[in-house]
Amino acid sequence: MAVSKSGAGEFFPDKKHVRNSLVTVGAFITTGVLTARLISFRRGNSHLGQKLMRACVVVQGATVALVVGTAYYYGTQFCQVGSV
C-alpha cells in the first residue's frame, strides 16, 4: 500500500508565508504592560494595576484585530491572484 505525503504544499503551492511585524510589536507591548501590572500589584498599588490590566486587555484586542485583519487581507489577495 502506497502512502502519500500530504501537506499544505499540495493545496497551496504558491502561497507565501507573511509575517506581520505589527503583531510582534503588539505581543511585546502586551508583555510589557502585563509585566508592569505584576510589578505594581507586588508593590501594593492596586489602582495602577487595575488600569494596567485594562490597558493589557485593550492591547490584546488590538493585536487580535491585527491578526484577523491581516489574515483577511492576505486571504482575499490570495483568492484574487488564484482566480485569474
N, CA, C and O atoms as a GROMACS GRO file, in nm:
protein
  336
    1MET      N    1   0.083  -0.117   0.000
    1MET     CA    2   0.000   0.000   0.000
    1MET      C    3   0.088   0.124   0.000
    1MET      O    4   0.176   0.138   0.084
    2ALA      N    5   0.064   0.212  -0.093
    2ALA     CA    6   0.144   0.334  -0.104
    2ALA      C    7   0.091   0.440  -0.009
    2ALA      O    8  -0.030   0.462   0.003
    3VAL      N    9   0.182   0.504   0.057
    3VAL     CA   10   0.145   0.612   0.149
    3VAL      C   11   0.188   0.743   0.086
    3VAL      O   12   0.304   0.763   0.051
    4SER      N   13   0.092   0.833   0.072
    4SER     CA   14   0.125   0.963   0.014
    4SER      C   15   0.149   1.064   0.125
    4SER      O   16   0.081   1.061   0.228
    5LYS      N   17   0.243   1.150   0.103
    5LYS     CA   18   0.271   1.256   0.199
    5LYS      C   19   0.181   1.374   0.167
    5LYS      O   20   0.193   1.437   0.062
    6SER      N   21   0.091   1.404   0.258
    6SER     CA   22   0.002   1.517   0.234
    6SER      C   23   0.050   1.633   0.320
    6SER      O   24   0.097   1.615   0.432
    7GLY      N   25   0.036   1.748   0.267
    7GLY     CA   26   0.076   1.867   0.339
    7GLY      C   27   0.010   1.989   0.277
    7GLY      O   28  -0.064   1.978   0.179
    8ALA      N   29   0.035   2.101   0.335
    8ALA     CA   30  -0.024   2.224   0.284
    8ALA      C   31   0.032   2.260   0.147
    8ALA      O   32  -0.031   2.335   0.073
    9GLY      N   33   0.149   2.208   0.113
    9GLY     CA   34   0.212   2.238  -0.015
    9GLY      C   35   0.131   2.186  -0.133
    9GLY      O   36   0.136   2.243  -0.242
   10GLU      N   37   0.056   2.078  -0.112
   10GLU     CA   38  -0.028   2.026  -0.220
   10GLU      C   39  -0.142   2.122  -0.253
   10GLU      O   40  -0.176   2.142  -0.369
   11PHE      N   41  -0.200   2.180  -0.150
   11PHE     CA   42  -0.318   2.262  -0.168
   11PHE      C   43  -0.285   2.407  -0.200
   11PHE      O   44  -0.358   2.472  -0.275
   12PHE      N   45  -0.176   2.458  -0.145
   12PHE     CA   46  -0.136   2.597  -0.166
   12PHE      C   47   0.009   2.603  -0.212
   12PHE      O   48   0.096   2.643  -0.134
   13PRO      N   49   0.038   2.565  -0.335
   13PRO     CA   50   0.178   2.558  -0.378
   13PRO      C   51   0.243   2.696  -0.391
   13PRO      O   52   0.364   2.708  -0.369
   14ASP      N   53   0.167   2.800  -0.427
   14ASP     CA   54   0.225   2.932  -0.449
   14ASP      C   55   0.207   3.026  -0.331
   14ASP      O   56   0.244   3.143  -0.340
   15LYS      N   57   0.152   2.979  -0.222
   15LYS     CA   58   0.123   3.066  -0.108
   15LYS      C   59   0.252   3.098  -0.032
   15LYS      O   60   0.329   3.009   0.002
   16LYS      N   61   0.272   3.226  -0.006
   16LYS     CA   62   0.388   3.270   0.070
   16LYS      C   63   0.347   3.296   0.214
   16LYS      O   64   0.236   3.341   0.241
   17HIS      N   65   0.437   3.267   0.305
   17HIS     CA   66   0.412   3.297   0.445
   17HIS      C   67   0.443   3.444   0.468
   17HIS      O   68   0.550   3.493   0.432
   18VAL      N   69   0.349   3.515   0.529
   18VAL     CA   70   0.364   3.658   0.552
   18VAL      C   71   0.379   3.680   0.701
   18VAL      O   72   0.302   3.627   0.781
   19ARG      N   73   0.478   3.757   0.737
   19ARG     CA   74   0.497   3.792   0.878
   19ARG      C   75   0.460   3.938   0.895
   19ARG      O   76   0.514   4.026   0.828
   20ASN      N   77   0.368   3.962   0.985
   20ASN     CA   78   0.324   4.098   1.014
   20ASN      C   79   0.401   4.146   1.136
   20ASN      O   80   0.384   4.094   1.246
   21SER      N   81   0.485   4.246   1.117
   21SER     CA   82   0.567   4.294   1.228
   21SER      C   83   0.483   4.366   1.332
   21SER      O   84   0.524   4.375   1.448
   22LEU      N   85   0.365   4.417   1.294
   22LEU     CA   86   0.280   4.483   1.392
   22LEU      C   87   0.226   4.385   1.496
   22LEU      O   88   0.203   4.423   1.611
   23VAL      N   89   0.206   4.260   1.458
   23VAL     CA   90   0.162   4.158   1.553
   23VAL      C   91   0.273   4.133   1.656
   23VAL      O   92   0.245   4.118   1.775
   24THR      N   93   0.397   4.128   1.610
   24THR     CA   94   0.509   4.109   1.702
   24THR      C   95   0.521   4.227   1.798
   24THR      O   96   0.544   4.208   1.917
   25VAL      N   97   0.504   4.348   1.746
   25VAL     CA   98   0.508   4.467   1.832
   25VAL      C   99   0.395   4.462   1.934
   25VAL      O  100   0.416   4.493   2.052
   26GLY      N  101   0.275   4.422   1.891
   26GLY     CA  102   0.162   4.409   1.983
   26GLY      C  103   0.188   4.308   2.093
   26GLY      O  104   0.149   4.330   2.208
   27ALA      N  105   0.252   4.198   2.058
   27ALA     CA  106   0.285   4.097   2.159
   27ALA      C  107   0.385   4.150   2.261
   27ALA      O  108   0.373   4.123   2.381
   28PHE      N  109   0.485   4.226   2.214
   28PHE     CA  110   0.582   4.283   2.308
   28PHE      C  111   0.519   4.390   2.396
   28PHE      O  112   0.552   4.400   2.514
   29ILE      N  113   0.430   4.471   2.340
   29ILE     CA  114   0.362   4.573   2.421
   29ILE      C  115   0.274   4.506   2.526
   29ILE      O  116   0.269   4.550   2.641
   30THR      N  117   0.204   4.400   2.488
   30THR     CA  118   0.121   4.326   2.584
   30THR      C  119   0.207   4.269   2.696
   30THR      O  120   0.168   4.275   2.812
   31THR      N  121   0.322   4.214   2.661
   31THR     CA  122   0.412   4.159   2.762
   31THR      C  123   0.462   4.268   2.856
   31THR      O  124   0.470   4.248   2.977
   32GLY      N  125   0.496   4.384   2.800
   32GLY     CA  126   0.544   4.495   2.882
   32GLY      C  127   0.438   4.546   2.978
   32GLY      O  128   0.467   4.571   3.096
   33VAL      N  129   0.315   4.562   2.929
   33VAL     CA  130   0.207   4.610   3.015
   33VAL      C  131   0.176   4.508   3.124
   33VAL      O  132   0.153   4.544   3.239
   34LEU      N  133   0.176   4.380   3.088
   34LEU     CA  134   0.149   4.276   3.186
   34LEU      C  135   0.258   4.270   3.292
   34LEU      O  136   0.229   4.250   3.410
   35THR      N  137   0.382   4.288   3.252
   35THR     CA  138   0.492   4.290   3.348
   35THR      C  139   0.480   4.410   3.443
   35THR      O  140   0.500   4.396   3.563
   36ALA      N  141   0.448   4.527   3.388
   36ALA     CA  142   0.429   4.647   3.472
   36ALA      C  143   0.313   4.626   3.569
   36ALA      O  144   0.319   4.670   3.683
   37ARG      N  145   0.208   4.559   3.523
   37ARG     CA  146   0.094   4.532   3.610
   37ARG      C  147   0.134   4.442   3.727
   37ARG      O  148   0.096   4.468   3.841
   38LEU      N  149   0.210   4.338   3.697
   38LEU     CA  150   0.252   4.247   3.804
   38LEU      C  151   0.342   4.319   3.905
   38LEU      O  152   0.333   4.294   4.025
   39ILE      N  153   0.429   4.406   3.856
   39ILE     CA  154   0.518   4.480   3.946
   39ILE      C  155   0.436   4.575   4.034
   39ILE      O  156   0.462   4.587   4.153
   40SER      N  157   0.336   4.643   3.974
   40SER     CA  158   0.256   4.736   4.054
   40SER      C  159   0.173   4.663   4.158
   40SER      O  160   0.156   4.713   4.269
   41PHE      N  161   0.120   4.547   4.126
   41PHE     CA  162   0.046   4.470   4.226
   41PHE      C  163   0.138   4.421   4.338
   41PHE      O  164   0.099   4.416   4.454
   42ARG      N  165   0.259   4.385   4.301
   42ARG     CA  166   0.353   4.337   4.402
   42ARG      C  167   0.391   4.449   4.499
   42ARG      O  168   0.413   4.425   4.618
   43ARG      N  169   0.397   4.571   4.447
   43ARG     CA  170   0.429   4.685   4.533
   43ARG      C  171   0.309   4.736   4.612
   43ARG      O  172   0.324   4.821   4.699
   44GLY      N  173   0.191   4.684   4.582
   44GLY     CA  174   0.072   4.721   4.657
   44GLY      C  175  -0.010   4.833   4.595
   44GLY      O  176  -0.104   4.882   4.658
   45ASN      N  177   0.022   4.875   4.476
   45ASN     CA  178  -0.052   4.981   4.409
   45ASN      C  179  -0.160   4.917   4.322
   45ASN      O  180  -0.142   4.897   4.202
   46SER      N  181  -0.274   4.886   4.384
   46SER     CA  182  -0.377   4.812   4.313
   46SER      C  183  -0.452   4.898   4.212
   46SER      O  184  -0.501   4.846   4.112
   47HIS      N  185  -0.460   5.029   4.234
   47HIS     CA  186  -0.529   5.116   4.138
   47HIS      C  187  -0.453   5.122   4.005
   47HIS      O  188  -0.513   5.112   3.898
   48LEU      N  189  -0.323   5.139   4.013
   48LEU     CA  190  -0.242   5.139   3.891
   48LEU      C  191  -0.246   5.002   3.823
   48LEU      O  192  -0.251   4.993   3.701
   49GLY      N  193  -0.243   4.897   3.903
   49GLY     CA  194  -0.250   4.762   3.848
   49GLY      C  195  -0.380   4.737   3.774
   49GLY      O  196  -0.382   4.669   3.672
   50GLN      N  197  -0.490   4.793   3.826
   50GLN     CA  198  -0.619   4.778   3.759
   50GLN      C  199  -0.621   4.852   3.626
   50GLN      O  200  -0.674   4.802   3.527
   51LYS      N  201  -0.563   4.972   3.624
   51LYS     CA  202  -0.555   5.048   3.497
   51LYS      C  203  -0.467   4.977   3.396
   51LYS      O  204  -0.497   4.974   3.277
   52LEU      N  205  -0.359   4.919   3.443
   52LEU     CA  206  -0.270   4.846   3.353
   52LEU      C  207  -0.336   4.718   3.302
   52LEU      O  208  -0.310   4.676   3.189
   53MET      N  209  -0.422   4.657   3.384
   53MET     CA  210  -0.493   4.538   3.337
   53MET      C  211  -0.590   4.575   3.226
   53MET      O  212  -0.604   4.502   3.128
   54ARG      N  213  -0.657   4.688   3.240
   54ARG     CA  214  -0.746   4.735   3.133
   54ARG      C  215  -0.666   4.767   3.007
   54ARG      O  216  -0.711   4.736   2.896
   55ALA      N  217  -0.551   4.828   3.024
   55ALA     CA  218  -0.466   4.857   2.907
   55ALA      C  219  -0.419   4.728   2.840
   55ALA      O  220  -0.410   4.722   2.718
   56CYS      N  221  -0.391   4.628   2.920
   56CYS     CA  222  -0.347   4.499   2.865
   56CYS      C  223  -0.458   4.436   2.780
   56CYS      O  224  -0.431   4.380   2.674
   57VAL      N  225  -0.582   4.446   2.827
   57VAL     CA  226  -0.695   4.391   2.752
   57VAL      C  227  -0.712   4.466   2.620
   57VAL      O  228  -0.739   4.405   2.517
   58VAL      N  229  -0.696   4.598   2.623
   58VAL     CA  230  -0.710   4.678   2.501
   58VAL      C  231  -0.600   4.642   2.401
   58VAL      O  232  -0.627   4.626   2.282
   59VAL      N  233  -0.477   4.628   2.448
   59VAL     CA  234  -0.365   4.594   2.359
   59VAL      C  235  -0.383   4.453   2.302
   59VAL      O  236  -0.354   4.430   2.185
   60GLN      N  237  -0.430   4.360   2.384
   60GLN     CA  238  -0.455   4.224   2.334
   60GLN      C  239  -0.564   4.226   2.228
   60GLN      O  240  -0.552   4.156   2.127
   61GLY      N  241  -0.669   4.304   2.248
   61GLY     CA  242  -0.774   4.315   2.149
   61GLY      C  243  -0.724   4.372   2.018
   61GLY      O  244  -0.761   4.326   1.911
   62ALA      N  245  -0.638   4.474   2.028
   62ALA     CA  246  -0.581   4.533   1.907
   62ALA      C  247  -0.492   4.434   1.834
   62ALA      O  248  -0.491   4.430   1.711
   63THR      N  249  -0.417   4.354   1.908
   63THR     CA  250  -0.330   4.254   1.846
   63THR      C  251  -0.412   4.147   1.775
   63THR      O  252  -0.378   4.106   1.664
   64VAL      N  253  -0.519   4.102   1.838
   64VAL     CA  254  -0.606   4.002   1.774
   64VAL      C  255  -0.672   4.062   1.650
   64VAL      O  256  -0.685   3.994   1.548
   65ALA      N  257  -0.712   4.188   1.656
   65ALA     CA  258  -0.771   4.254   1.540
   65ALA      C  259  -0.670   4.262   1.426
   65ALA      O  260  -0.707   4.245   1.309
   66LEU      N  261  -0.544   4.288   1.457
   66LEU     CA  262  -0.440   4.290   1.354
   66LEU      C  263  -0.421   4.152   1.291
   66LEU      O  264  -0.404   4.140   1.170
   67VAL      N  265  -0.424   4.048   1.372
   67VAL     CA  266  -0.409   3.912   1.320
   67VAL      C  267  -0.524   3.879   1.226
   67VAL      O  268  -0.503   3.828   1.116
   68VAL      N  269  -0.647   3.908   1.270
   68VAL     CA  270  -0.764   3.877   1.188
   68VAL      C  271  -0.764   3.962   1.062
   68VAL      O  272  -0.793   3.912   0.953
   69GLY      N  273  -0.732   4.091   1.075
   69GLY     CA  274  -0.729   4.179   0.959
   69GLY      C  275  -0.624   4.138   0.857
   69GLY      O  276  -0.648   4.141   0.737
   70THR      N  277  -0.508   4.099   0.906
   70THR     CA  278  -0.401   4.054   0.817
   70THR      C  279  -0.441   3.924   0.746
   70THR      O  280  -0.418   3.909   0.626
   71ALA      N  281  -0.500   3.832   0.821
   71ALA     CA  282  -0.543   3.705   0.760
   71ALA      C  283  -0.651   3.730   0.654
   71ALA      O  284  -0.649   3.668   0.548
   72TYR      N  285  -0.743   3.820   0.683
   72TYR     CA  286  -0.848   3.851   0.586
   72TYR      C  287  -0.790   3.918   0.462
   72TYR      O  288  -0.824   3.883   0.349
   73TYR      N  289  -0.700   4.016   0.484
   73TYR     CA  290  -0.641   4.089   0.372
   73TYR      C  291  -0.563   3.996   0.280
   73TYR      O  292  -0.583   3.997   0.159
   74TYR      N  293  -0.475   3.917   0.338
   74TYR     CA  294  -0.393   3.829   0.256
   74TYR      C  295  -0.474   3.711   0.203
   74TYR      O  296  -0.438   3.653   0.101
   75GLY      N  297  -0.582   3.674   0.270
   75GLY     CA  298  -0.670   3.570   0.219
   75GLY      C  299  -0.742   3.616   0.095
   75GLY      O  300  -0.756   3.539  -0.001
   76THR      N  301  -0.790   3.741   0.094
   76THR     CA  302  -0.858   3.792  -0.025
   76THR      C  303  -0.758   3.817  -0.137
   76THR      O  304  -0.790   3.797  -0.254
   77GLN      N  305  -0.637   3.861  -0.104
   77GLN     CA  306  -0.534   3.882  -0.206
   77GLN      C  307  -0.498   3.750  -0.273
   77GLN      O  308  -0.480   3.745  -0.395
   78PHE      N  309  -0.488   3.642  -0.194
   78PHE     CA  310  -0.454   3.511  -0.248
   78PHE      C  311  -0.566   3.460  -0.338
   78PHE      O  312  -0.540   3.402  -0.444
   79CYS      N  313  -0.692   3.481  -0.298
   79CYS     CA  314  -0.805   3.436  -0.380
   79CYS      C  315  -0.810   3.512  -0.511
   79CYS      O  316  -0.841   3.452  -0.615
   80GLN      N  317  -0.782   3.640  -0.511
   80GLN     CA  318  -0.785   3.718  -0.633
   80GLN      C  319  -0.675   3.674  -0.727
   80GLN      O  320  -0.698   3.665  -0.848
   81VAL      N  321  -0.558   3.648  -0.677
   81VAL     CA  322  -0.447   3.605  -0.761
   81VAL      C  323  -0.473   3.465  -0.815
   81VAL      O  324  -0.444   3.437  -0.932
   82GLY      N  325  -0.529   3.378  -0.732
   82GLY     CA  326  -0.554   3.241  -0.773
   82GLY      C  327  -0.666   3.227  -0.875
   82GLY      O  328  -0.667   3.132  -0.952
   83SER      N  329  -0.762   3.322  -0.877
   83SER     CA  330  -0.876   3.309  -0.968
   83SER      C  331  -0.846   3.365  -1.106
   83SER      O  332  -0.922   3.340  -1.200
   84VAL      N  333  -0.738   3.440  -1.121
   84VAL     CA  334  -0.707   3.500  -1.252
   84VAL      C  335  -0.632   3.405  -1.339
   84VAL      O  336  -0.598   3.439  -1.452
   0.00000   0.00000   0.00000
